[in-house]
Amino acid sequence: LLSHFSSIGFWGLVNNAGISTFGETGWLPMETYEKFADVNILGSIRTTLAFLPLLRKYKGRIVFMSSIIAYFTLGNGIYSMTKAAIEKFCDALRLEMKKFGVQVCIIQPGNYARSTKIQPPLSAEEIWNELSEEEKAVYNKEYVQERANFFNSILSEGSTNGNEVVDAMVDALTSPAPKARYMVAKLKEKALVFVCALFPTVVMDSVLSYALSK
């Protein structure tokens, strides 16, 4: 594969693969954490390392799909964890690639669940049946149902204009001066990121706790 591209040139790489799920920390087995790390973090790193020689040679572009959920979490901490890790990997890579003329860009979409179908609606019954006996002793079905309803309501609010994210990806690949980060999100989503980035953690925790209690 690399020898094929060596003869025709190689300009851009987009790391877009990702999976998502919902669940509080103790609800998910270790195997799920390992799978998410393997796909969402290591998958992008594997692909990047494989094509890095060609990207350096042709002074290309590397684009990573992150998310505003890298800044905060509302019931999907496992997905948030992987996106935060990708952000830090990109920060290191972007600085290291400058000397080779390779530009690294991060796309940070807001809620586009209805466009991507990355996260199907959740069944409280399915979540409950997957819980360990220890977790069932701590929680109850009513709580799980409330959390599922809350998360499903967020999914239902997702934008259907997935082309907005694609446009950002295209700009990252083709612009003479691409941005390091493209935040493609609604105003209220950007406001959450703003609060998270600039205010003390206790403020953001209060905001998210309030949202989760509604």
Stockholm file with secondary structure:
# STOCKHOLM 1.0

chainA/1-214         LLSHFSSIGFWGLVNNAGISTFGETGWLPMETYEKFADVNILGSIRTTLAFLPLLRKYKGRIVFMSSIIAYFTLGNGIYSMTKAAIEKFCDALRLEMKKFGVQVCIIQPGNYARSTKIQPPLSAEEIWNELSEEEKAVYNKEYVQERANFFNSILSEGSTNGNEVVDAMVDALTSPAPKARYMVAKLKEKALVFVCALFPTVVMDSVLSYALSK
#=GR chainA/1-214 SS CHHHHHHHCCCEEEECCCCCCCCCGGGSCHHHHHHHIIIIIIHHHHHHHHHHHHHHHTTCEEEEECCGGGTCCSSCHHHHHHHHHHHHHHHHHHHHHGGGTCEEEEEEECCCHHHHCCSCCCCHHHHHHHSCHHHHHHSCHHHHHHHHHHHHHHHHTCCSCTHHHHHHHHHHHHCSSCCSEEEECCHHHHHHHHHHHHSCHHHHHHHHHHHHHC
#=GC SS_cons         CHHHHHHHCCCEEEECCCCCCCCCGGGSCHHHHHHHIIIIIIHHHHHHHHHHHHHHHTTCEEEEECCGGGTCCSSCHHHHHHHHHHHHHHHHHHHHHGGGTCEEEEEEECCCHHHHCCSCCCCHHHHHHHSCHHHHHHSCHHHHHHHHHHHHHHHHTCCSCTHHHHHHHHHHHHCSSCCSEEEECCHHHHHHHHHHHHSCHHHHHHHHHHHHHC
//
